Amino acid sequence: MLSEWLPFRPAYLDELIRHDGRTGHTACHACAGDDAHWRCLDCFGTPFSCHSCLIESHELLPLHRIEKWTGTFWEKSSLRSLGLKVHLGHAGKPCALPSPAKYLVVYHVNGFHLVDIVYCGCDMAHGNLHKRNQLLRARWYPATTKDPGTAFTFAMLDQFHELTLQGKLSAHDYYQGLAHMSDGSGKRYDEFLRSARCYRHLVLAKRSGRAHDPSGIEDTKDGQLGLDCPACPHPGKNLPTNWEESATLWIYTLVLAIDANFRLKSKDRGVNDDPPLGPGWAYIVDPVPYHEQLRVQSEKDIHKRGTCESTFQAMEKATTRLNDGYLVTGVGAVICARSGLVRKNGVGDLQKGERYINMDYIFLSSIVGALVTLLLVTYDIACQWSKKLPARVREYPLHLQAAFFYMIVNVAVPKFHLKGHGQSCQSPYSLNLLRHSARTDGEGIERGWSHINPIAMATREMGPGFRHDTIDDHWSAWNWRKIIGLGHNLLRKFVEAEEMYAKHRANFIELSGTFEPDVIASWTRMVDVWQQDPLNAPDPYADPDTHVSLADLRKELAKEEAAVTDGALTVDDLTASTFLVKGFELEELQYVPRSLYINIIDTKPHTIQSAVLQERKTTLLSKIGKWRKAQLVFMPCASIQVAQAAANAAASSMDPGGESSAPSTDKRILLDIPPLCLPSELNNDLKCALPTRHKLVDKETRLRLAQANDSLAELRRLLRLKSASLTFKKVNNVGQRENTRARSVIVQFTSKIELTAERYRAARLALRRLDPGGDWMKQLQPLLPKDVRGIDEDEDDGKKKSKRNQRSEGRREISWIWTRMRSDEGGDAEIDAGIRVEWAKAQARAERWQEEITLIVEEMRRTLAYCDWKAAWWREQATVRIVSEVPALASGLQAYAEKQAVTWEGLATSFAAKWYKAITSRGHAIEWPQRYRVAGEAAGPTLTAKKKRTTLILARTWVGDAARERGEESESGVRAPTGVAARNVEETDGIIDGGESVFIEESEDDYDCRPVDSDLDLEDDI
């Protein structure tokens, strides 16, 4: 904590300043001599040394920084000025045939140094060991191949490599930082650029096994320096024998994503002699055949304007002219859509927008050698790009066509981008609806752009070859980090999929139970037919046209409002049931539209609004007075509670000063009238005193059940109408006048929805008092504010949330009110179609999550199998190249191959340790190599990443009527917001007894290590 450090700040400052003086032991640390005028800043403790001891101790440390005591301060010096010479070839010892000493500028992580170099003359005399080789064996990279005058240490090149990959630090900034650490006079920037470029190219080739190939690095094939996605299907590497005959062939689908990026441009700097060091060897396609194919097909590529109503730039940029001053306007790329790794030869430059000839070539290059049967491609303009795609593919060379025509290809639009497409694209190209697409979102390539975009400012100034090498290097780092992250990411996805599948399967079963079996069967057939031909078959997921107009809605509202003022109450000829129904009507008339109530309570009362409110109250009191006469007949004992309530109301309505108290701010919008005292509102003693012949308690119970069900039906109808009016407003209204009228209608519907919800809550509250614990509680759940939403709306709809935090279609849950529909609510074609759409989408959500579980388990298996294959492949490389005449090289080849094999096996072992118990504890069968099963069994608790941990705290609490009316009542506990107690309540005689409460507390622990079979389940990290 900074507050703890601040008191010690002066002491820290004093310790820093001590280093600038000559204090402590001033004798030489080695010989104890008095001539200790030098110190090394890079040796531990910066000990003082004499001249001879300093030279002797730094024979193998020639790049340490030295300072000399002038008598008043420490000034920079160097080992070279003290006479140190660096001898190559004999472990720092002088050579018997030394060459003349020559100074060399060496760049290291601590700056640049002038060093006197003495090359070994033993082998040079025979012509078989050049100066560059001696420098490389000393781990110094020579800037030139002949008579080098500058070298860069491997440590410095490695450091720059890691910094630029992680932080996107430019070579210029890194070099300038080193210059400032020295005296700032170094002028080797061009040499540094060239050396860093060659060094990282060699590292990429080394890591890809090119040094082990007898044919040499020059025989490298396209894509050989790239990294595969271990979780993708690779026949012969990670697929089982006879996988083509599997009953679940879809799990071997190769899923790719295509997109273009217009930030990675390249200026036309007139550089024509800068070819890439590895043309087509990694991720960017070989530019020579690529440009030749573009030249051949440019005459044929007539890019027609798309017919889709997409709002994305790909349509427009496909026909834009070349940007002035740029050779390249962007890049196209293809990645694995499941794990996000860039495909080998899956990146290419764009010269004139996002043309089909560019994107087709890049796509076809990325699937060369991919001998799988099924291919799913996501692209933000897939609806247009897929048209006539086979015909366009036939225009390319045969080696690019082969894989495409071997596969069955399906296309889809990424989930986020689909929202910008027209209505005709919403279902046929939706990953939420496409069977066997699992929970693929297709947006992973956008995350890849966020990784590569920071280097755009640097690469646009580079030559074409340097730019390609740089982008290849950054994509390679991206792929490797994706690979080592598979253990965490697949486990996180698996745990989430298990949880979400259980939830959505239960929701779907509950919704399906609302309808007759023959209805479900017809809907199922419609979905199956559509899945076979999404573009032409009737769409079960398409929302029906509402055909509702603003005029129709206003007429319906006018009729309903007129009915409220009718129905004069008469006392004669009332039966017990009609008496209760009239009481229900009076109860409902207590509620005032929220808009009118808020305007009167929260602002200065408007004369007209106050008059309306007073008129409503007067009319209601008159009707209640007439109803009281009937109450004396049917409920004579109720007069006691009525009189008591009136007395209590009169006493509480006056404050100590004699003024009336302010209106209640409770969320229930009520007129200030005395209670009706229906049977459900009487206390137990008065209930027992009711005349038995009328059976009022039994009748009110039955009527309240009907009232609750009717209220739910009316609530669903109003929500549909509100949704229709919102759609009408969005599609048809233009201008302030039309929007104002539409808003007024929507406000009226909102008020009616609120009043209907209050009617349901009143009916349910009465049932809790009349028949606590009855069977009705299974059907009629508490109606919380979040439950009052349309069939296609989510709990979070309407809230101001970032796009990142909005719930996707695959996670959306319908409100329980839509799973309680009655058979008599059908008949309207539009309503039936709307219900069918939601049923089909609920089915799709459950299916996609089930597919996700199956696919993730398979991806885990494939990852382990690929790592196992890769380790075996590396061990084979150890003996492929025969160099027995050079023992040191043979040893290096074998050691590096074993190191890589152990690395891949270590990855697989760590993955198995994370996954095994999470999978087996949930009953999934696994088919892993035996050693990984053993590693998983021995791993102990599973490590899962978490961002939130739930802590349960038991407490006792009481919940009053006001809380209950706000929806805080539940037989099984209310899901409370963070930091709010959620009560498990039980009511007897109208009193809610608080049970155990759950307090939800969030913590930001990065990891939580616990056994899978512990009391608390694994949680996801979304």
N, C-alpha and C positions, 0 to 999 in steps of 0.2 A: 504494500500500500504506500502511495506517495506520502500520505500524512505521517507514516512511521519513518520514512526516509528523511523528510525535511529537517528534523532536528540535527541530523548527522551530516547535513550538506557541508558545513565548514570543514569538518574533519576529512571528508572525501576530497574536497578541493585541496587541502593541505597535502594529502597523500599524492595527489597528481603532481603537484608542484615540486615535491621532493625528488621526483625522477629527473628533474632538470639540473640538479646539483650533484656534487661529488661527496656523497655521505656514506657512512657505514664503513665496511672493510674496504680500504683503498689499495691493499696489496693484491698482486696477481692471484687469482683463485687457484691456479695450477702450481706455480713454483714459489708463491709467496714473495716474489721480488717486488722492489719498490717502483719499477718502471711500468706501472699499470695505468697507462694513459688511454687505453682503448676499451670499448665495450661493444657487445653484439646485441642488437635489439631483438633478434629472432631466437637467441638461445634463452632457455628458461632462466628467469631471474636477472637477465642482463648483467652477467658477472663482469668484473673488471679483469683485463688481461694485459700482459706485456706483449711486445711485438712478436717474439718468437713463439710464445705459447698460443697466441691468437692464430698464427699461420698454421701451426701444427694441428690445432683442433678443428680447422676449417678446410682441410684438404678435400674432404668429401662433402663440404657444405659451402660451395663457392658463391652461392647466391644469397647469403645472409647480409643484412644491412649493418654497417659498421659506423661508429661515431668515435671521434678523437677529442680528448680534453685539451683545450687550448690554454688552460690556466684560469679562464674565467667562465667558459661555457662549453657545451658539447657541440661540435660541428660535424657535418656529414663527411665521411671518408669512404674508402672502399678497400676491399681485400686486394684488388689489383694494384692500388697505390702502395700497398705494403709489400708487394712482390709475389703475391700468390699466383701460381701458374696451375692450370687445370690440365692434368695428363689423362688422355683418353686411351682406352684399349687394355689397360693393366690394373683395373680396380683402383685408379687414382695414383698408382705408382709410376715413376718415370719409365719410359721405354728405352730399350737398348739402342734403338735406331730412331731417335725422335726427329720429327720434322721441326723446322724453325717455328718458334712461337709466333702466334698471330692473334690480334685482338678480335673478339667477337662480341656483338651486341646481343645479349640474351634477355628476353622478356619473361618475367616470372610473376607469380601472383602478388608479389610485394613491390613491383615496379620493374624497371629495366636496369641492367648491369653491364658494365664493360668488363670483359673477362679475357685474360691471356690464355689461349688454347695451344696445347702441344699435342698434335696428332700422332698416333702410333705409326711408325714407319716400317714395322715388321712386315705386315701384309701389304701395305701400300707399295712396297718395293717389288712385290710379285704381281701387283695390279689387280688383286682380287678383293680389296676392301677400300672403298672410297671414303672420302671425308664425310659425306652425307650419311653413310652407314654407321660410322663411328658416333656421329651426333645422335642418330636415332637410337643407338644402343644405350646411349646415356640419357635417353628419354628427353632429348632436345630435338625439336622439329626444325630442320633447316629451311630457310626461306627460299633458297635456290638449290638447284641440283648440282651446280658446279661452283666450287670455291665459295661456299656460303659465308657471308659476313654478318648474317642475322639469324637467330634461332629463337624459337618459342618453346618453353617447357611444356611437356604433356600436361602437367598440373594446371598451368595457366590456360591451355586450350580446353581442358576438361571443365575448368571453372566457368569459362565464358560459355561453353556449350550448355551447361546446366542452367546458368542464369538467363540465357536467351530463350531457352525452351520453357522455363518456368515463368519468368518475369517479362519476356519479350524485350529484354534489354538489347539495344542496337549495338553493333560492333563499334560505332563511333563513340558512343557514350562510355562503353567499357574501356576502350583504348585511352580516351581522355582521362578517365579515372586513374589508370595506371600511370599516365604521364604526370598527373598532379602528385602522385605518391613519390615520383622521382623528381628530377629537376625541371621537368617540363620541356626538355629540349629534344626528346626523341622524335624522329621523323621516319617511322617505319609503318605507317598506317596501311599503305598499299600492300606491303609484304604480309602484314597481319591478316588482312582480308583474304588474301590468296591462301595463306597457310591454314587459317581456320576453315575455309571452304574445303580444301583438300583433306584436312584431318578428319572432319566429321563425315566426309564421304568414305574415307577408309574405315572409320569406325562402323559405319552402317554396313559396309561390305563384310567386315570381320564378323559382326553379329549375325549376318545372314549366311555364314559358312562359305563365303567365296574363297577364302584363303585355303580351304580344305579341298577344293575342286581341282582335280588334276589338269583340267582344261584351262584353268586360270580365270582371273577376274574378267578378262576381255571376252570370255565366252558367256557372260551373264545374260540370261534370257529376260524377256519382259516380265516385270513384276517380282523377280526373284529377291530383291532387297526389301520387299514389303512384308508386313506381318498380317497373317490371316486372323480372322475371328475364330477362336476355339469353340465358341458356342454355335456357330453356323454349321450346317451339314456339309461335310467333305467326304464324298465317297472314297473308300480306301484308306481313310485316316481315322474317322470317328463315327462311322455308321456301321451297324451290325451286318452280318452276312444276310443276304436275301432281303434287304430292307425294302426293295421295290415291291415285294409281295406282301408287305405288312397291311393288316386291316385298318391301321391308323396311319396311312401314308401321308396324311396332311401334316404330321408332326415333323416331317423331313422337308418342309417347304423352305426355300431360300427367300427371305424377306429383305428387300432392298428399298432404299429411299433415294430419290433424285432431287436435286435442287441446284440453283445457280446463285452466285454471290457476285454482286457488282461493285464490291469494295476492293477486291484484289486486282487492281488495274496495273498496267505497265506502260510507262511513258516511252515514246519513240525517241530514244537518245542517239539514234544512228549507230548503235553497236551491232555489227554484223558478224563478229568473230568471237562470239561467246557461247559456244555450245554447252549443254549440260554435261556434267561428268559422267552421268549414268542415264542416257536417254531412254526413258521408258522402263528403267530397271526397278522402279519403286511404285509410286502412286500416280504421277503425272504421265500421261501417254507419251509415247515417242513422237516428238514434234514433226519429224520428217514425213512419215507415212500419213500422219494426221493432217498436216497441211496439204499434202498431195490429194488426199481424199476430199478435203474441203474444196480444193480447186476444181476437181472433176465434177463434184455434185453441185457446186454453187449455181450453175446454170439451170439445174433442175429444181432447185429448192424454191418453190413459190409458196411462201408462208401465208396461207389464207387467214383472214381474221376469224377468231374463234366465235362460235355461236353461243357459248356459255356466258351467263351474266356475271362472270367472275370479276371481282374488284382488285385482283392482285396484278402486280406489275409484269409478271411473266408474259401476259398476252400482249401488252403494249411494247415491251422492250424487245420482243422477238423481231420487230420490224424497224427498230430505230437505226439511224445511221451511225457510222463509226464516229466515236468521239474524237474531235480534233486533238492532235498531239498524243494520242494513245495507240499503241500497237494492240493492247489487250484491254477490253472493257470489263472483264470479270472472269470468273471460272465456273465451270459446272462440275458437279461431284456426285458420286454414288457411294453410299455407305450401307453397312448392315443396319437395318432399321430396328433390330431388336437390341443390339448392344452398342451401336454407335461407332464401330470401327470403319475406317475408310477402306474401300476395296482396292486391291491391287489394280493399277492402271484405271482407276476410277475417278481421275481428276484431269481436266483439260481446259485450255484457255478458250475464251469466247472473244471473237473479233467484232461481232456485230449483233449485240444483244443475245437473246436466248433462242437461237435458231434450232430447228429440228435437226439439221445436219450435224451440228455440234453435239447436241445432247444425245442423239442416237448413237454417234460414234463412241462417246464416252461410256454410255450405258452398255453397248455391245462389247467394248473392250473389257469392262469390269466383270463380265460373266464368261469370258473365254476360259474353258476348262472346268466350268461349274456343271458337272454332270448329274444334276438333280432333276427330278421329274416335274416338280411344281415350283413356280416362281410367283411371288407377290411383289408388285412394284408400287410404291407410293410416290406421288408427284403432285405438286400443287396445281398443275394443269393437266392431270391425268385424263380428265374427261375429253380434252381436245387432242392431247399428244397420242393417246391410244388409237385414235381413228387412223385407219390405213397404215398402222405401224408395220404389219407384216410386209406390205408392199414396199415400204421404204427400206426395210431391212434387206430385201433382196437386191438393193442397189449397192450393198457393201461387199467387200471381199469375203470369200467363202469361209475363211477361218473366223471371221466375226459373226457369220450367220449361223454356224453349226450349233452352238449351244442354244441359241434362241429357238430354233425350230425343233430342238429336242425336248423342250419344256412346254408345259401348259402354263400360260401366263395370264395372271389376273392383275388388275390395276385398281388403285384406290387413291383417294385424296387425303392428305394428313388431316387429323381431326380439327386442329385449330383453323387451318386454311379452308376447310369445307364450309365454314360459316360464311365465308365471303363469296360462295358460289350461288348460282340460281337454284330455284326449287327443284328443277329437273335433275340436279346432280346430288341432292341431299341423301337419297336412299341408295341408288346404285353404286355410289363410290364411297360409302360410309364404312369406316373400319369398325364402328360400333355395331353394325348390322351384318357385315360380311362374315359368313360362317367360316370357321377355322382361322380367323385372323387373330384370335385371342385378344389380348389387351394392347396390341401394337398401336402406337399413336402416330408413327410416321414423322414425328417432329424432332427426332434425334439429330438430324442433320443441322438443324438450327443451333443446337448446342455446340456442334462442331464449328460452326461459323464464329461463335463467340470466342472460341479458342484461337482461331487463326486470324481473325480480323485485326488484332493489335499489331500485327507485323505489316499491315497493308501500307502504311506510310513509308516503311523502309523498302519493301519489295518493289514499289512502283518506281523507285529510282534506280533499281538494279538492272543489269543487263539480262537478256532473256535466259541464258544458261544459269547464271548465279541465282536468279529468281526461282527457277525450277528446283535447283538443288536445295535452296533454303526452305521452300514449301514442302518438299519431300521430307526433309529432316524434321520439320515441325509435325507433320502428319505421322511420322514414325513414332515420335515421342507420345503423341496423342493416343495412338493405337496401343502402345505398350502400357501406358497408364490405365487404359480401359481394360486391358487384359488382367493386370494385377488387381483391379477393382472388381472383377467378376465375382469373387468370393462374397464380398459384402453386398453387391448390388443384386445378385440372383437370390440370395437369402432374404433380403428386404422385400423383393418383389413376391417371393413365395409366401412369406408370412402375410403380406397384405392380401394376396389372392385368396388364401385360405379364409381369412376373415371376411372379405367382401363376398366371396362365393356363398358362404353360409348365410350371410345377411340377405343377399339378393335371391337366393334360392328360396328362402323362407318367405320373402315378400311375394315372389312369383307364385308359389304354392297357395298362399293366402288369397291372392288376387284371383287365381284360377278357380278356387273353391266357390267364388261368387257366382259362377256361370254354369249353365247346364253342360253335360258332357258332349252333346251333339254340337253345341256352339263352339266349344273348345276344339273339337275335331275339325270343324269347317275352317276355323282360323288357322289351325296347324297345317291343313292342306294348302291353304293360301300362302302361308309362309314358305312351305317346301317348294311350291311351284315357282315362287318368286326367286328363291335362292338358285334355282336352276337357270333362270333367265332374267336377271334383274333389270335389264334395259327394256324388255318388252312385256313381261308378265305384269298383271295388276299388282300395284304396290301396297302391301299390307301396312307399311310404315308411314304412308303419306297422310298427313292431316287433311280431313275433309274440308271442302269449301263451305264456309258458314253461310254465305248468301244473306247475311244480316245487314240491314241498313240502319242508319241513325234514326230515320223516321219511324221504323218499326219499333226500335227500342224505346223511343220517347212515347209512343202510343201505349205500349205495354205498361210503362211506368205510370202514365196518367190514369189508366184503368185501375191499377193496384192502389194508387193513392186515393182515388175516389172511393174505393171500397172501404177504406179505413174509417171514413166519416159516416158510413151507413150502419145499419144494424142496430136500430134502437132497441133497448132492452125492455122486455115486459116480464112481469113476475108471474102472470097467470100461465097455467098449463105447463109449468116447468117440471121435468122429471129430474131425478137425481143426477143422471148423466149429463143432461143439458145444463143443469145448474153448475156442474163442475166445468163443463166446456166454456160456459160464459165466464167463469172465474179465470180460466186460462187466458181468455181473450183480454180480460181486464188486466191481468198480470202483464201481458205483452204490451199493452198500451202504455205501461209505465215507462218504457224505454223511449228515449228521445234520440233522433238522428245525431250522430257525433258532431257533424259540421255545425248544426244549429246550437248544440250545447256548448261547444268550445267557443263559438263567437260570443255567446252571452256571458260565460263564466270568465274567460281569460282576457276579454277586451271590454271596452265600454259598451254596455248594452245598446244595441240599435233599437229604436222605438218599435219598428215593425216586428223584429225578431222577439222582443220582449212580449209584445202583444200576442204573437203566435204561441209562445210558450205558455202564457197565462190562459189563453183560450183552451189549449189542450188540457191543462190542469183542471180548469173549471168543468169542461165536458166530462173528463174522466171521473171527477168526484161525484158528478150527478149520476153517472152510470153506476158507480160503486154504491151510492145511496140506495138505488133501486135494488141492486143485487143483495144488499144487506137484509132486505125484507125476506128474500127467499132463504138467506142463510139462517135466519131465525127459525125457519120451518125445518130445514134439513140438518142444521148444526146449532141447536140452541145453546149448547155448552160453549160454543166459540165466543159468545158475547163477553165472557170473562176475560179471555186473552185479548180481544179487541179493545176493551176498555182499558186494560193495563197497558197495552201498546200505545194507545192514544195519550195516556197520562205521561208515559215515559218520553214520548216524542215532544210533548208540550214543555216538559222540564228541560230537555236537552237542547231545545231550539233557542233558548235565551242564554246569553253570556252574562257574567256578573254585572255588566253595565246596563243590562236590559236590552241590548241590541241582538238581533237575530244573528246566529252564527253563519259563517260563509258556507256556500254549498260544498258538499263533499267532492273531493278530487279522486275518489275511487274510480277504477276503470269501468265499473258498472254505471251506465248512464241512466239514472232514474229520476222521475219526478218526485217531488217531496210530498208523498201521500202515505197514509197509514197502511200497515200490512193488511192483506186480505184474510189471512188466517184460514187457508184451505186446510184440509185434513193433514196433509204432509207437514204443515207448519205448526201444528198443535203439539204440545208436550204430551208425554205418555199418559198422564192422568186424564187429560181432556179427550185424548183419542179413545180411551176406554169408556168415556161417558157418551160417545156418539150413539145415536139410535141404531140398533143392529139391523133393523128392517131395510134400511137404505144401503147398507154395505158400502159406505162411501170410501173406506180405505182400499178395499178390493177394486172398486171401480176406478178410483183415481190412479191406482197402480197400473191398471190396464190402459187407461187413457194416457197416462204419462209415457208408457212404452210406445204407444202409437204416436204421441206428440214428438218424442225424440226421433223416431224413425222418419216421420214426416219432415222434421226440421233438417235432418241430414239430406234427405232427397231434395228439399228446396235449396239447401245450401249448395249442393252439387249443381243444380240447375242454374243458380245465380252465378256461380263461378264460371260455368261454361259461357253464359251470356257476357260476363265481364271480359273473359278472354276473347270472345268474338268482337266485342266493341273495341278492345285494344288493337286487335288485328285490323279491323276496319279503319281505325284512326291512323295506324301506321302506314297502311297501303294507299288510302284514298284522300286523306285530308292534307291540303296544302294551304298555308296561310294562317294568319292569327285568328280570324273569325271562325273558320271551320274547326280549328283545334280547340278554341275556347268552348264551343258548343259540345264537342266530343268529350272534353274534360268534365263538363257539367254532368253529362250522362254517366260517366265513369264514377264520379263522386257519389251520385245517387245509388248506383249499384253497390258501391263500397259500403254505404250506410245500411242498405238492406242486408248485405252479407253480415255485417256486424250484428244487426238486430236478430237475424236468424240464428247466428251462433249463440247469442245470449238466450234465445228461446230454448235451444238444445241444452245449454248448461243449466237453465232453470229446471227443465224436465228431468235431467239426470240427478240434480241435487235433490229433487223431490223423491226420486226413486231410491236414492241412498237412505233417505229417512223412512220411506215406506217399506222397503224390502232390502235391507242391508245384507250384502253377501249373496244376493240372488243370482240366478243363471244369466240374467240380462247383462251383468258386468262383463261377461266374455265378449259380448257383441258391441256394447256401447261404452267406448273408452272415453277418458277425459279429453276434452277438446281444448288443446293449447293453442295460443295464437299462431304458432308455427305450423299447426295442422290445417289451418284455413287457407288453402292454396289450391290452384288449379291442378288438373290431372297431369299436365306437362310441366309443372313448375317444381323447383326444388326448394328445400328448406331455406337455402341461402339466397334465393332469387329476390331481387329488390333491395338487397343490402349493398352498401358501398364497400365492395371488396376488390382487391387487385386481381388481375387476370390470373396471376399465379395461384391465388388462394380460392378461386372459384371452383366449384365442384363440377367435374366433367359429367358427360352423359352416362358414362359407364358406372359412375358412383352415385348417380341421382337416385333418390328413393321417393316413391309416391306417398302421399299422405294416407293414413289409414282410412280416412273417410271414403276413399274410392274403392276400398275392398269390402264395403258393407252395402253394396248396391242391391236393390230389390228387383225381383223379376219384372215388376210392373213399370220399371223406369225405362224399359226399352221401347221400341216401336218407332221412334224418330230416327230416320236414316243417318242423319248427321251425328246424333248422339251415339248411336250404335257404332258408327265408324270410328268416332273418337275413342270409344272404349276399346275397340279392337286394336287401334294403333297403340294405345298404352299397354295393352296386354302383350302385343307383339314385341314392343320395346323392352318390357319387363323380362320377357323370355330371352331376348337377345342379351340383356345385361347378365342374366344368370349364366347363359351359355358361354359368353366371352370370358367370364371369370373362371368357369370350369375349364375351358380350353387353356387359359393362362396357367392354371396349376399343372395340367398335363404337359404343356410345352416347357415350362420352367424345369420340371423334373427331367425331361428329356435334354434340355440345354445343359443342365448340370452334368448329366451322364456324358454328353458329347464333349464338354469342356475337359473332363477328366481323361476321356479317351484320347482327345487331341494332345493334351500335355504328355500322356504316356507315349503316344506315337512320336511326338517331337523329341522326347528324351532318347528314344531308341534311334531315331534318325541321327541325332548328334553323335551317339556312340558309334554308329556306322561310319560317320565322316572321319573319325579319329585315325582310321587305317586306309582310307581311300587314296590319299596322296602319299606316295612312297618317296621319302626323302632321307633314306638311311645314310646317305653320304654326308648329311648335315645333321648330326645328332641334336644340336640345340633347337633347330627348327622342328624336327620330328617331335621332340619333347613338348614344344610349345603347342603344336597342333593337337597332340593327344590331351594335354592338360586343359586347353581351352574347350575342347569338345566335351570332356568330362565335366568341366565347370558348368557349361550350358545345360548338359543333361541333368545334372543335379539341381540346377535352377528350375527347370521345368517340372521335375519330379517334386521339388519342394513346393512349388505353386500348387500342384495337384493335391499334395498332402494337406496343405493348409486349407484348401477349399473343402476337401472331404471332412476335415475336422469341424468346419463351420456348418456344413450342410447335413451330415449324416443323421444326427439325432433329431434335427428339426423335421426331416422327411420321414424317418421311420416312426417317430412318435405320433405322426398323423396317419399312419397306416398305408403309406405309399411303398410299393415294391421298388427296389433299386437293383440295377444291373451294372455294378462297378467292378473294376479289377480288384482281386482279392486284397491286395496290399492297401488299397484305399479304404476298403470296408474295415479292415483292421485298424487303420489310422483313425477312422471316424468313431469306431467303438471305443477306442482308447482316449479319445479327445476330452472326455469329461463334459463340463457345461459348455453350451453353445454361446458364442459371443455374437450379440446382435446389436446393430447400431440403433440408437433410439434418440429421439429429441424430446420426448415427453414421458414422464413417469408418473403414474397415478398412485397417490398415497391415500389409503382409506383410514379415516378417523371416525370412531364411533362417538356419538353424542346424543343427548336427549334434548328435544325441543318441542315447542308448541306452535301450531299453525292456526291462525284465526280465519274467520269467514272472508275477510278482505283478500287474504293470500289465496284462499281457495277459489274465489271468483276470478282471480287473475290467471287461473289455470295451474296453480301450484298444488293440485291434488292428484294423487295417483295411488292405485292399489299396490303397484310394484315400485314406486319411487319415481321422482321426476328427474330428468336429465338437467342438472343445474349448470349454469355458467360457472367459469372458473372462480373459485373462492366463495361460492354460494352453496349453502346446505341444501341437499335434495332430500325431502322427507318421504319416508314410507309411512303413509297415514292410514288411519282407520277411524271410521266415524260411528258413534253410537248416540242416538237421540240428538243428532245435529251437532255433536261436539267432536271435533277432530282430535284424536289422541296421537301425539307424536311418537313415532317409533325410532328405530335406528336411522341416523342420517349419514350421508356420505359426503365428505368434504373433498373436493377435487383440488389437488395442488400440483402445479407444474414445476418441473426442474429441467435444467438445460444440460443434463449429463450427456456426454457424447456417446458413452458406451455403458451398457449394463450387462454384467456377466451373470447369468443364472441358468440352472438346468432347465431343459425343455419341459420336464415333467413336474416343475415346481408349481406352487399354488397360483402364481401370477403368470399368465401366458406371455409369450413373446409379443412385442409390440412392433409396429412398423415405423419407418422413417420416411415420411412423404414430404 
